[in-house]
């Protein structure tokens, strides 16, 4: 690979990293709001299918990006992106915490109570959620590369979906549990929200598989990569 190609691959890697970090930080800030998507009129343990947190919307993007980076740039680079994302999340959390303790002026459009309702009460929950997410992402990367070695770089759909399923279940279980522990939602909604959130992520994992194939195809065509070949960055 020429120096020009390596520089281009480096720029794309940084862009994917920026998308990953943005999705991660935003999802940790907005996760207290819930919405419903009811393609089926089904109720599970007292919750409609699907009643899920809006924080779930950016999450599939992060797993798609880490899978794409794992496939093209390797396990080490995928782990680096996750670590950078966690650092960015902690830094954003620190900013939110400082902002919550600074008193609002009398004329401020957003009062202290309103700000704390949206952001201030989430500090501990977000901290714990980020730790769970870190664990889930590293599990996703480990499983992805296990299947990649086992299949010798073939069957991309298998490692994409199987790695995401387990890691997303761990993340959903932990996040919903934390929301209940911190009394943001009631415990009687735990099982319903857990199953709704996990099934929603499973559906998204299936739907994002063609996009992973497209991304891998474009990378291999642009950088003339063989199956199972990874880009060694500068």
Secondary structure as the mmCIF struct_conf table of DSSP 4:
data_model
#
loop_
_struct_conf.conf_type_id
_struct_conf.id
_struct_conf.beg_label_comp_id
_struct_conf.beg_label_asym_id
_struct_conf.beg_label_seq_id
_struct_conf.end_label_comp_id
_struct_conf.end_label_asym_id
_struct_conf.end_label_seq_id
HELX_RH_AL_P HELX_RH_AL_P1 UNK A 3 UNK A 30
TURN_TY1_P TURN_TY1_P1 UNK A 31 UNK A 32
STRN STRN1 UNK A 34 UNK A 36
BEND BEND1 UNK A 39 UNK A 40
STRN STRN2 UNK A 42 UNK A 44
TURN_TY1_P TURN_TY1_P2 UNK A 45 UNK A 46
STRN STRN3 UNK A 47 UNK A 49
TURN_TY1_P TURN_TY1_P3 UNK A 50 UNK A 50
STRN STRN4 UNK A 51 UNK A 53
TURN_TY1_P TURN_TY1_P4 UNK A 54 UNK A 55
HELX_RH_AL_P HELX_RH_AL_P2 UNK A 56 UNK A 72
TURN_TY1_P TURN_TY1_P5 UNK A 73 UNK A 73
HELX_RH_AL_P HELX_RH_AL_P3 UNK A 75 UNK A 101
BEND BEND2 UNK A 102 UNK A 102
HELX_LH_PP_P HELX_LH_PP_P1 UNK A 103 UNK A 105
TURN_TY1_P TURN_TY1_P6 UNK A 106 UNK A 107
BEND BEND3 UNK A 109 UNK A 110
HELX_RH_AL_P HELX_RH_AL_P4 UNK A 112 UNK A 118
TURN_TY1_P TURN_TY1_P7 UNK A 119 UNK A 119
HELX_RH_3T_P HELX_RH_3T_P1 UNK A 120 UNK A 122
HELX_RH_AL_P HELX_RH_AL_P5 UNK A 123 UNK A 150
TURN_TY1_P TURN_TY1_P8 UNK A 151 UNK A 153
HELX_RH_AL_P HELX_RH_AL_P6 UNK A 156 UNK A 181
TURN_TY1_P TURN_TY1_P9 UNK A 182 UNK A 183
BEND BEND4 UNK A 184 UNK A 185
HELX_RH_3T_P HELX_RH_3T_P2 UNK A 187 UNK A 189
HELX_RH_AL_P HELX_RH_AL_P7 UNK A 190 UNK A 223
TURN_TY1_P TURN_TY1_P10 UNK A 224 UNK A 224
HELX_LH_PP_P HELX_LH_PP_P2 UNK A 225 UNK A 226
TURN_TY1_P TURN_TY1_P11 UNK A 227 UNK A 228
#
